[in-house]
Amino acid sequence: MDPGSPDYANAIPLGMDINQFWAWFTPGFLEVTADFRSSVTMTSDKLLQKSPVPVEGSAKYSTVAVGESTWKDVIERGVADLSKNMEGQIKPASQR
Protein backbone atom coordinates (compact mmCIF):
# COMPACT_ATOMS: atom_id res chain seq x y z
CA MET A 1 0.00 0.00 0.00
CA ASP A 2 1.28 3.47 -0.85
CA PRO A 3 2.27 5.48 2.26
CA GLY A 4 0.31 8.41 0.78
CA SER A 5 -2.92 6.41 0.70
CA PRO A 6 -5.64 7.57 3.13
CA ASP A 7 -6.01 3.97 4.43
CA TYR A 8 -2.28 3.50 5.06
CA ALA A 9 -2.51 4.18 8.81
CA ASN A 10 -5.25 1.54 9.19
CA ALA A 11 -3.47 -1.21 7.22
CA ILE A 12 -2.53 -4.36 9.16
CA PRO A 13 0.99 -5.57 8.25
CA LEU A 14 1.46 -9.06 6.86
CA GLY A 15 4.97 -10.36 6.22
CA MET A 16 5.73 -13.22 3.85
CA ASP A 17 8.89 -15.14 3.11
CA ILE A 18 8.81 -17.34 0.02
CA ASN A 19 10.68 -20.51 0.93
CA GLN A 20 9.86 -22.60 -2.12
CA PHE A 21 8.17 -21.97 -5.48
CA TRP A 22 8.86 -24.85 -7.85
CA ALA A 23 7.35 -26.46 -10.93
CA TRP A 24 8.84 -29.55 -12.57
CA PHE A 25 7.92 -32.57 -14.64
CA THR A 26 8.62 -36.25 -14.16
CA PRO A 27 8.78 -38.41 -17.31
CA GLY A 28 7.07 -41.79 -17.35
CA PHE A 29 6.40 -44.63 -19.78
CA LEU A 30 2.86 -43.68 -20.88
CA GLU A 31 2.50 -40.25 -19.31
CA VAL A 32 4.43 -37.42 -17.73
CA THR A 33 3.52 -35.60 -14.54
CA ALA A 34 3.85 -31.86 -14.01
CA ASP A 35 4.08 -30.86 -10.34
CA PHE A 36 3.96 -27.57 -8.49
CA ARG A 37 4.93 -27.02 -4.87
CA SER A 38 5.25 -23.83 -2.84
CA SER A 39 5.96 -22.91 0.74
CA VAL A 40 5.50 -19.49 2.32
CA THR A 41 6.02 -18.34 5.90
CA MET A 42 3.49 -15.71 6.96
CA THR A 43 4.03 -13.35 9.93
CA SER A 44 1.57 -10.96 11.54
CA ASP A 45 0.64 -10.45 15.17
CA LYS A 46 -2.85 -9.16 14.35
CA LEU A 47 -3.97 -11.11 11.26
CA LEU A 48 -2.91 -14.67 12.01
CA GLN A 49 -4.02 -17.33 14.49
CA LYS A 50 -0.32 -17.83 15.33
CA SER A 51 2.83 -16.21 13.97
CA PRO A 52 4.94 -17.22 12.17
CA VAL A 53 2.97 -19.83 10.28
CA PRO A 54 4.25 -21.94 7.36
CA VAL A 55 1.75 -22.46 4.53
CA GLU A 56 2.07 -24.79 1.54
CA GLY A 57 0.36 -25.18 -1.80
CA SER A 58 0.64 -27.88 -4.44
CA ALA A 59 -0.84 -29.28 -7.63
CA LYS A 60 -0.21 -32.25 -9.91
CA TYR A 61 -1.17 -32.78 -13.53
CA SER A 62 -0.66 -36.03 -15.47
CA THR A 63 -0.71 -36.00 -19.27
CA VAL A 64 1.00 -37.52 -22.32
CA ALA A 65 3.05 -34.38 -23.03
CA VAL A 66 3.92 -31.22 -21.14
CA GLY A 67 3.29 -28.03 -23.08
CA GLU A 68 2.79 -24.38 -22.23
CA SER A 69 -0.86 -24.89 -21.28
CA THR A 70 0.09 -27.73 -18.92
CA TRP A 71 2.58 -25.52 -17.06
CA LYS A 72 0.05 -22.71 -16.90
CA ASP A 73 -2.64 -25.01 -15.51
CA VAL A 74 -0.50 -26.73 -12.87
CA ILE A 75 0.97 -23.43 -11.63
CA GLU A 76 -2.43 -21.69 -11.53
CA ARG A 77 -3.94 -24.60 -9.57
CA GLY A 78 -0.97 -24.67 -7.21
CA VAL A 79 -1.11 -20.93 -6.54
CA ALA A 80 -4.88 -21.20 -5.96
CA ASP A 81 -4.22 -23.98 -3.42
CA LEU A 82 -1.57 -21.83 -1.71
CA SER A 83 -3.91 -18.84 -1.63
CA LYS A 84 -6.74 -20.93 -0.12
CA ASN A 85 -4.40 -22.29 2.54
CA MET A 86 -3.07 -18.80 3.35
CA GLU A 87 -6.60 -17.44 3.65
CA GLY A 88 -7.41 -20.23 6.11
CA GLN A 89 -4.74 -18.88 8.49
CA ILE A 90 -6.16 -15.34 8.69
CA LYS A 91 -8.29 -14.52 11.72
CA PRO A 92 -11.91 -13.49 11.16
CA ALA A 93 -12.37 -9.69 11.22
CA SER A 94 -14.18 -9.95 14.56
CA GLN A 95 -11.04 -11.40 16.22
CA ARG A 96 -8.52 -8.82 14.97
C-alpha positions as CSV (number, residue, x, y, z in Angstrom):
1,M,0.0,0.0,0.0
2,D,1.3,3.5,-0.8
3,P,2.3,5.5,2.3
4,G,0.3,8.4,0.8
5,S,-2.9,6.4,0.7
6,P,-5.6,7.6,3.1
7,D,-6.0,4.0,4.4
8,Y,-2.3,3.5,5.1
9,A,-2.5,4.2,8.8
10,N,-5.3,1.5,9.2
11,A,-3.5,-1.2,7.2
12,I,-2.5,-4.4,9.2
13,P,1.0,-5.6,8.3
14,L,1.5,-9.1,6.9
15,G,5.0,-10.4,6.2
16,M,5.7,-13.2,3.9
17,D,8.9,-15.1,3.1
18,I,8.8,-17.3,0.0
19,N,10.7,-20.5,0.9
20,Q,9.9,-22.6,-2.1
21,F,8.2,-22.0,-5.5
22,W,8.9,-24.9,-7.9
23,A,7.4,-26.5,-10.9
24,W,8.8,-29.5,-12.6
25,F,7.9,-32.6,-14.6
26,T,8.6,-36.3,-14.2
27,P,8.8,-38.4,-17.3
28,G,7.1,-41.8,-17.4
29,F,6.4,-44.6,-19.8
30,L,2.9,-43.7,-20.9
31,E,2.5,-40.3,-19.3
32,V,4.4,-37.4,-17.7
33,T,3.5,-35.6,-14.5
34,A,3.9,-31.9,-14.0
35,D,4.1,-30.9,-10.3
36,F,4.0,-27.6,-8.5
37,R,4.9,-27.0,-4.9
38,S,5.2,-23.8,-2.8
39,S,6.0,-22.9,0.7
40,V,5.5,-19.5,2.3
41,T,6.0,-18.3,5.9
42,M,3.5,-15.7,7.0
43,T,4.0,-13.4,9.9
44,S,1.6,-11.0,11.5
45,D,0.6,-10.5,15.2
46,K,-2.9,-9.2,14.3
47,L,-4.0,-11.1,11.3
48,L,-2.9,-14.7,12.0
49,Q,-4.0,-17.3,14.5
50,K,-0.3,-17.8,15.3
51,S,2.8,-16.2,14.0
52,P,4.9,-17.2,12.2
53,V,3.0,-19.8,10.3
54,P,4.2,-21.9,7.4
55,V,1.7,-22.5,4.5
56,E,2.1,-24.8,1.5
57,G,0.4,-25.2,-1.8
58,S,0.6,-27.9,-4.4
59,A,-0.8,-29.3,-7.6
60,K,-0.2,-32.2,-9.9
61,Y,-1.2,-32.8,-13.5
62,S,-0.7,-36.0,-15.5
63,T,-0.7,-36.0,-19.3
64,V,1.0,-37.5,-22.3
65,A,3.0,-34.4,-23.0
66,V,3.9,-31.2,-21.1
67,G,3.3,-28.0,-23.1
68,E,2.8,-24.4,-22.2
69,S,-0.9,-24.9,-21.3
70,T,0.1,-27.7,-18.9
71,W,2.6,-25.5,-17.1
72,K,0.1,-22.7,-16.9
73,D,-2.6,-25.0,-15.5
74,V,-0.5,-26.7,-12.9
75,I,1.0,-23.4,-11.6
76,E,-2.4,-21.7,-11.5
77,R,-3.9,-24.6,-9.6
78,G,-1.0,-24.7,-7.2
79,V,-1.1,-20.9,-6.5
80,A,-4.9,-21.2,-6.0
81,D,-4.2,-24.0,-3.4
82,L,-1.6,-21.8,-1.7
83,S,-3.9,-18.8,-1.6
84,K,-6.7,-20.9,-0.1
85,N,-4.4,-22.3,2.5
86,M,-3.1,-18.8,3.3
87,E,-6.6,-17.4,3.7
88,G,-7.4,-20.2,6.1
89,Q,-4.7,-18.9,8.5
90,I,-6.2,-15.3,8.7
91,K,-8.3,-14.5,11.7
92,P,-11.9,-13.5,11.2
93,A,-12.4,-9.7,11.2
94,S,-14.2,-10.0,14.6
95,Q,-11.0,-11.4,16.2
96,R,-8.5,-8.8,15.0
